[in-house]
Amino acid sequence: MSRTTPQGPSRRLLLAGALAAVSAAVTGCSSDSEASTSGGSKRLRIGYFAFPSGDLIVKNGRLLEKALPDYTITWIKFDSGASVNQAFIGKSLDIAALGSSPFARGVSGASPIPYKVAWILDVAGENEALVAREGTGIADVAGLEGKKIATPFASTSHYSLLAALETAGLEPSDVQLIDLQPQPILAAWQRGDIDAAYVWLPTLDELRKTGTQLTSSKEIGAAGKPTLDLAVVSDDLIAEDPRAIDAWRKAEAEALRLIASDPDGSVKAVAAELGISTADARAQLSQGVFLTPEQVTSADWLGTDGSPGKLLSYVTDTGRFLAGQKQIDSAPSEDVVREAFHLQGLPDVLK
């Protein structure tokens, strides 16, 4: 039985989910999270994904801890951008990784989430893709009609899946869309409960072993609908501690430089953070598109203080697409998206 993709949850429901999800996440952290609320020390609560990016290099090398020795820094792992959005609504994060699609959702509506994009972690490439399970007979995207497809809703993969279906002449109602996080996707795949999935690394690599890749975010981006892994900062942090944001940006810029200048060291850091072999870490890193700090702050991408780059159009277009697909009630205007950019100090703070 096919069904349409549901509308996104209300802010009230998101807030309820935020309080439960973040409480569980922080409870699972080390005693650092307790220290961050005591003794008057400054704190930073950073959300990240177990996904190859500069974030893992910053975390593994303790680059931010070295830059801000008087801060208690807590790293909190998330599975999807939807959970990150919930956490910001619950005021439980200061900085976090977030896909461009959930960011477009976050700044839409009458009560946008109080955060702003401040950095680009990577551009989605072959590290996010649509794969059909072997034995299903599915050879292309058009062959998904009537099939069960899993993806984490409100994610960049969800956005790219909708774009792939549209290009193939399919409506969301022509397939059975199932909302699953990466690990449950793998379990459902192994049971034979789903026919295809659009997801990211490292789960993606597991699916490829017994599946056929139909398209990737690299291909969909080249066709005009790129997705990116962004980093956002809370409005409270912008108002109260811009120095911490500067230090964090410098650490992220250093990580991007290390990916280019020290690939072996970067591979080791990613392998250690993900608990995988260096061979697997090298393969996963090779599938992403990592910009240089100079490219991040160029007119082609994030932009500089007072002059947003092409990311402004990418996010605005994403919002329009999601509204057209009835994933959000209405698209944020370009002016609203522009207000959700934090570019103060760029690129000078990176020097």
C-alpha positions as CSV (number, residue, x, y, z in Angstrom):
1,M,0.0,0.0,0.0
2,S,1.4,3.3,-1.0
3,R,1.1,6.4,1.1
4,T,2.1,10.1,0.9
5,T,5.0,11.5,2.8
6,P,3.6,13.0,6.0
7,Q,3.8,16.7,6.9
8,G,6.6,17.6,9.4
9,P,5.7,17.5,13.1
10,S,4.6,20.6,14.9
11,R,6.9,22.8,17.0
12,R,5.1,21.6,20.1
13,L,5.7,17.9,19.3
14,L,9.3,18.7,18.3
15,L,9.9,20.4,21.7
16,A,8.5,17.4,23.5
17,G,10.8,15.2,21.5
18,A,13.7,17.5,22.2
19,L,13.4,17.3,25.9
20,A,13.3,13.5,25.9
21,A,16.0,13.0,23.2
22,V,18.5,15.4,24.5
23,S,18.0,14.3,28.1
24,A,18.9,10.8,27.0
25,A,21.9,12.0,24.9
26,V,23.4,14.1,27.7
27,T,22.8,11.4,30.3
28,G,24.8,9.1,28.1
29,C,27.8,11.5,28.0
30,S,30.8,11.4,30.3
31,S,31.0,13.3,33.6
32,D,32.2,16.3,31.5
33,S,28.5,17.2,31.0
34,E,28.1,17.5,34.8
35,A,31.2,19.6,35.1
36,S,29.9,22.0,32.4
37,T,27.1,23.1,34.7
38,S,29.2,23.5,37.9
39,G,32.0,25.6,39.1
40,G,31.2,28.6,36.9
41,S,33.4,27.4,34.0
42,K,32.3,28.2,30.5
43,R,30.9,25.4,28.5
44,L,30.2,24.4,24.9
45,R,27.8,21.6,24.0
46,I,28.6,20.4,20.5
47,G,26.4,18.0,18.4
48,Y,28.1,15.8,15.9
49,F,27.5,12.8,13.7
50,A,29.5,9.5,13.4
51,F,30.2,10.5,9.8
52,P,33.6,11.4,8.2
53,S,34.1,15.1,8.4
54,G,36.3,17.8,9.9
55,D,34.3,17.5,13.1
56,L,35.8,14.1,13.9
57,I,39.3,15.5,13.4
58,V,38.6,18.4,15.7
59,K,37.2,16.0,18.3
60,N,39.9,13.4,18.0
61,G,42.8,16.0,18.1
62,R,41.1,18.0,20.9
63,L,41.7,21.1,18.8
64,L,38.9,23.0,20.4
65,E,40.0,22.0,23.9
66,K,43.5,23.3,23.2
67,A,42.1,26.6,21.8
68,L,39.7,27.1,24.7
69,P,41.4,25.5,27.8
70,D,39.1,27.3,30.2
71,Y,36.0,25.7,28.7
72,T,34.3,22.4,29.4
73,I,33.5,21.0,26.0
74,T,30.9,18.2,25.7
75,W,30.5,16.3,22.4
76,I,27.1,14.8,21.9
77,K,26.5,12.3,19.1
78,F,23.3,12.5,17.1
79,D,21.8,10.2,14.4
80,S,20.0,12.7,12.2
81,G,19.4,16.4,11.6
82,A,15.8,16.1,12.9
83,S,17.2,15.2,16.4
84,V,19.6,18.1,16.2
85,N,16.7,20.5,15.4
86,Q,14.8,19.1,18.4
87,A,17.8,19.7,20.6
88,F,18.2,23.3,19.6
89,I,14.5,23.9,20.2
90,G,15.1,22.5,23.7
91,K,18.2,24.8,24.1
92,S,20.4,21.8,24.7
93,L,23.1,22.6,22.1
94,D,25.4,25.5,21.3
95,I,27.0,24.3,18.1
96,A,26.1,21.3,15.9
97,A,26.5,19.6,12.5
98,L,23.3,19.8,10.5
99,G,22.3,19.0,6.9
100,S,21.2,21.7,4.6
101,S,17.7,20.1,4.2
102,P,16.9,20.0,8.0
103,F,18.4,23.5,8.3
104,A,15.9,24.8,5.6
105,R,13.1,23.2,7.7
106,G,14.4,24.8,10.8
107,V,14.3,28.3,9.5
108,S,10.8,27.9,8.0
109,G,7.5,28.7,9.6
110,A,6.4,31.4,12.0
111,S,8.8,30.3,14.8
112,P,12.2,29.5,13.2
113,I,14.7,27.6,15.4
114,P,17.0,30.1,17.1
115,Y,20.3,29.2,15.3
116,K,22.3,30.3,12.4
117,V,24.6,28.6,9.9
118,A,28.2,29.5,10.5
119,W,30.3,27.0,8.6
120,I,30.3,24.3,5.9
121,L,31.6,20.9,6.9
122,D,31.4,19.2,3.5
123,V,29.4,18.8,0.3
124,A,27.5,15.6,-0.1
125,G,29.0,13.3,-2.7
126,E,29.1,9.6,-3.0
127,N,28.9,9.4,0.8
128,E,25.0,9.6,0.5
129,A,23.3,7.4,-2.0
130,L,20.2,5.4,-2.9
131,V,20.7,1.7,-3.0
132,A,18.2,-1.1,-4.0
133,R,18.5,-4.5,-2.3
134,E,19.7,-7.4,-4.4
135,G,17.0,-9.7,-5.5
136,T,14.4,-7.0,-5.8
137,G,14.9,-6.6,-9.6
138,I,15.1,-2.8,-9.2
139,A,17.6,-1.4,-11.8
140,D,16.8,2.3,-11.8
141,V,14.9,4.9,-9.8
142,A,11.8,4.5,-12.0
143,G,11.7,0.8,-10.9
144,L,11.0,1.9,-7.3
145,E,7.3,2.4,-8.0
146,G,5.3,0.6,-5.4
147,K,8.4,-0.4,-3.4
148,K,9.3,0.2,0.2
149,I,12.1,2.8,0.6
150,A,13.6,3.7,3.9
151,T,15.3,7.0,4.8
152,P,15.7,9.2,7.8
153,F,12.9,11.7,7.4
154,A,13.8,15.4,7.5
155,S,17.4,14.6,6.5
156,T,19.5,15.5,3.4
157,S,19.0,11.9,2.3
158,H,15.2,12.4,2.5
159,Y,15.5,15.5,0.4
160,S,17.7,13.9,-2.2
161,L,15.4,10.9,-2.4
162,L,12.4,13.1,-3.1
163,A,14.5,14.9,-5.8
164,A,15.5,11.6,-7.4
165,L,11.9,10.4,-7.4
166,E,10.7,13.7,-9.0
167,T,13.4,13.4,-11.8
168,A,12.2,9.8,-12.5
169,G,8.6,11.0,-12.8
170,L,7.4,9.5,-9.5
171,E,5.4,11.1,-6.7
172,P,6.1,10.3,-3.1
173,S,2.7,8.6,-3.1
174,D,3.9,6.2,-5.8
175,V,6.2,4.5,-3.3
176,Q,6.1,3.5,0.3
177,L,8.3,5.8,2.3
178,I,9.5,4.5,5.7
179,D,11.1,6.8,8.3
180,L,14.1,4.9,9.8
181,Q,17.4,6.0,11.3
182,P,20.6,4.5,9.8
183,Q,21.0,1.5,12.1
184,P,17.4,0.4,11.9
185,I,17.7,0.8,8.1
186,L,20.5,-1.8,8.1
187,A,18.4,-4.2,10.3
188,A,15.3,-3.8,8.1
189,W,17.5,-4.4,5.0
190,Q,19.0,-7.6,6.4
191,R,15.5,-8.9,7.3
192,G,14.2,-8.1,3.8
193,D,11.6,-5.7,5.1
194,I,12.6,-2.9,2.7
195,D,13.4,-2.8,-1.0
196,A,15.7,0.2,-1.1
197,A,17.2,2.9,1.1
198,Y,18.7,6.4,0.8
199,V,21.2,6.9,3.6
200,W,24.8,8.0,4.4
201,L,28.0,6.4,5.5
202,P,28.9,4.2,7.3
203,T,25.5,2.4,6.9
204,L,25.6,3.1,3.2
205,D,28.7,1.0,2.7
206,E,27.0,-2.0,4.4
207,L,24.1,-1.7,2.0
208,R,26.3,-1.6,-1.0
209,K,27.6,-5.0,-0.2
210,T,24.3,-6.6,-1.0
211,G,22.7,-3.9,-3.2
212,T,22.8,-1.9,-6.4
213,Q,23.4,1.9,-6.2
214,L,20.8,3.8,-8.2
215,T,22.0,7.3,-7.7
216,S,24.0,9.5,-5.3
217,S,23.9,12.9,-3.8
218,K,26.8,13.8,-6.0
219,E,24.7,13.1,-9.1
220,I,21.6,14.8,-7.7
221,G,23.8,17.9,-6.7
222,A,25.3,18.1,-10.2
223,A,21.7,18.1,-11.6
224,G,20.9,21.2,-9.5
225,K,19.9,20.1,-6.0
226,P,23.1,19.9,-4.0
227,T,23.0,19.0,-0.3
228,L,25.6,20.0,2.3
229,D,26.6,19.2,5.9
230,L,26.5,22.6,7.6
231,A,27.4,23.7,11.1
232,V,25.0,25.9,13.0
233,V,25.4,28.0,16.2
234,S,22.7,29.0,18.6
235,D,21.5,32.6,18.8
236,D,22.4,32.6,22.5
237,L,26.0,31.7,21.8
238,I,26.2,34.4,19.1
239,A,25.0,37.0,21.6
240,E,26.9,35.8,24.6
241,D,30.2,34.3,23.4
242,P,31.4,35.2,19.9
243,R,35.0,34.5,21.0
244,A,34.1,30.8,21.3
245,I,32.6,30.8,17.8
246,D,35.8,32.3,16.4
247,A,37.9,29.6,18.1
248,W,35.6,26.9,16.8
249,R,35.8,28.2,13.3
250,K,39.6,28.2,13.4
251,A,39.6,24.6,14.6
252,E,37.2,23.5,11.8
253,A,39.4,25.4,9.3
254,E,42.5,23.6,10.6
255,A,40.7,20.3,10.2
256,L,39.9,21.0,6.6
257,R,43.5,21.9,6.0
258,L,44.6,18.6,7.6
259,I,42.3,16.5,5.4
260,A,44.2,18.0,2.4
261,S,47.7,18.2,3.8
262,D,47.8,15.2,6.2
263,P,45.5,12.5,4.7
264,D,47.1,9.7,6.7
265,G,46.7,11.5,10.0
266,S,43.1,12.4,9.1
267,V,42.4,8.8,8.2
268,K,43.7,7.6,11.6
269,A,41.6,10.2,13.4
270,V,38.4,9.2,11.6
271,A,39.2,5.5,12.1
272,A,39.7,6.0,15.8
273,E,36.5,8.0,16.2
274,L,34.3,5.6,14.2
275,G,36.0,2.4,15.5
276,I,36.8,1.2,12.0
277,S,39.9,0.2,10.1
278,T,42.1,2.8,8.5
279,A,41.3,1.2,5.1
280,D,37.6,1.8,5.6
281,A,38.2,5.3,7.0
282,R,40.3,6.2,3.9
283,A,37.5,4.9,1.6
284,Q,34.8,6.8,3.5
285,L,36.8,10.0,3.5
286,S,37.4,9.7,-0.3
287,Q,33.6,9.8,-0.9
288,G,33.0,13.2,0.6
289,V,33.8,16.6,-1.0
290,F,35.8,18.7,1.5
291,L,36.3,22.4,0.7
292,T,39.3,24.4,1.7
293,P,38.7,27.2,4.3
294,E,39.2,29.7,1.5
295,Q,36.5,27.9,-0.6
296,V,34.1,27.8,2.4
297,T,34.2,31.6,2.7
298,S,34.1,32.3,-1.0
299,A,31.1,33.6,-3.0
300,D,30.6,30.1,-4.3
301,W,29.7,28.7,-0.9
302,L,29.1,30.3,2.5
303,G,30.4,33.8,1.8
304,T,31.8,36.5,4.0
305,D,30.7,39.1,6.5
306,G,27.9,41.1,4.8
307,S,28.0,39.1,1.6
308,P,26.4,35.6,1.7
309,G,27.5,33.2,-1.0
310,K,25.6,30.7,-3.2
311,L,24.6,28.7,-0.1
312,L,21.9,31.3,0.4
313,S,20.3,30.2,-2.9
314,Y,20.9,26.5,-2.2
315,V,19.0,26.7,1.1
316,T,16.2,28.9,-0.3
317,D,15.7,26.5,-3.2
318,T,15.7,23.6,-0.8
319,G,12.9,25.3,1.2
320,R,10.9,25.9,-2.0
321,F,11.3,22.2,-3.0
322,L,10.3,20.9,0.4
323,A,7.2,23.2,0.4
324,G,6.3,21.9,-3.1
325,Q,6.7,18.4,-1.8
326,K,4.4,19.3,1.2
327,Q,7.2,18.5,3.6
328,I,6.9,22.0,5.2
329,D,3.9,24.3,5.2
330,S,5.6,27.2,3.4
331,A,9.1,28.0,2.1
332,P,11.2,30.5,3.9
333,S,11.9,33.6,1.8
334,E,15.4,34.5,0.8
335,D,15.4,37.3,3.3
336,V,14.5,34.9,6.1
337,V,17.3,32.6,5.1
338,R,19.7,35.5,4.9
339,E,18.9,36.4,8.5
340,A,19.8,32.8,9.4
341,F,23.4,33.3,8.3
342,H,26.1,34.1,10.8
343,L,29.0,35.5,8.8
344,Q,30.5,38.1,11.2
345,G,34.3,38.1,11.2
346,L,34.7,36.0,8.1
347,P,37.2,35.4,6.6
348,D,39.5,37.5,8.9
349,V,38.9,35.3,12.0
350,L,40.5,32.3,10.2
351,K,43.9,34.0,10.0
